[in-house]
Every structure is written in C-alpha cells, then in structure tokens.
C-alpha cells in the first residue's frame, strides 16, 4: 500500500502530527546504510533534474518549474520514505509512546 501522508499509516494511528513525525524521523535514522544511500540518491536525482530545468528555463517557465519542484518532490519522496521505514514504525511507536497504543 502506498501512503501519501502519515495520517493514513495504520501503525501511526492515534498519534498527533508531531508524534508521527518523531516516529518517522527515528525510523529513517535507523535505516540501513545502503537503504539510506538509495533513498538519498533518489532524492538527489529528483532535485537535480528539476534544478536543471529551472536553470535552463526562461521567463514564466521558471515559476512553473519551481512550483513543480515544490509539488513533485514530496509527492515522490514521502511515499518512498514511508514504504522503506514502515517495518520499524510499530516497534519505534511502542518504544517512544508506550502509553498510546492503538
């Protein structure tokens, strides 16, 4: 299942926004090195491609590409991050918020 926002992740149900982000950050920090590298390479490819488009653009295309960057970057990277970290969400939630079990 692909999740585009943290509210729809079952392992994080019942947590407020800051608690969900804390669990996600901790899970991302605990990713294995090769997985982190792969995730960062994906992010770098997206960013560099869009920045090259912005650098070569002229006139009104520049704000269009900037808007595209602001929309596309999180739309692609967040679901990938959620997917890679999902196996750790339940464990981290139990460790950080034992009083708020779903």
Secondary structure, DSSP 8 states (H G I E B T S, - for coil): ---SSGGG-GGGTT--HHHHHHHHHHHHHTS-HHHHHHHHHHHHHHHHHHHHHHHH--TTHHHHHHHHHHHHHHHHHHHHHHHHHHHHHHHHHHHH-TT---
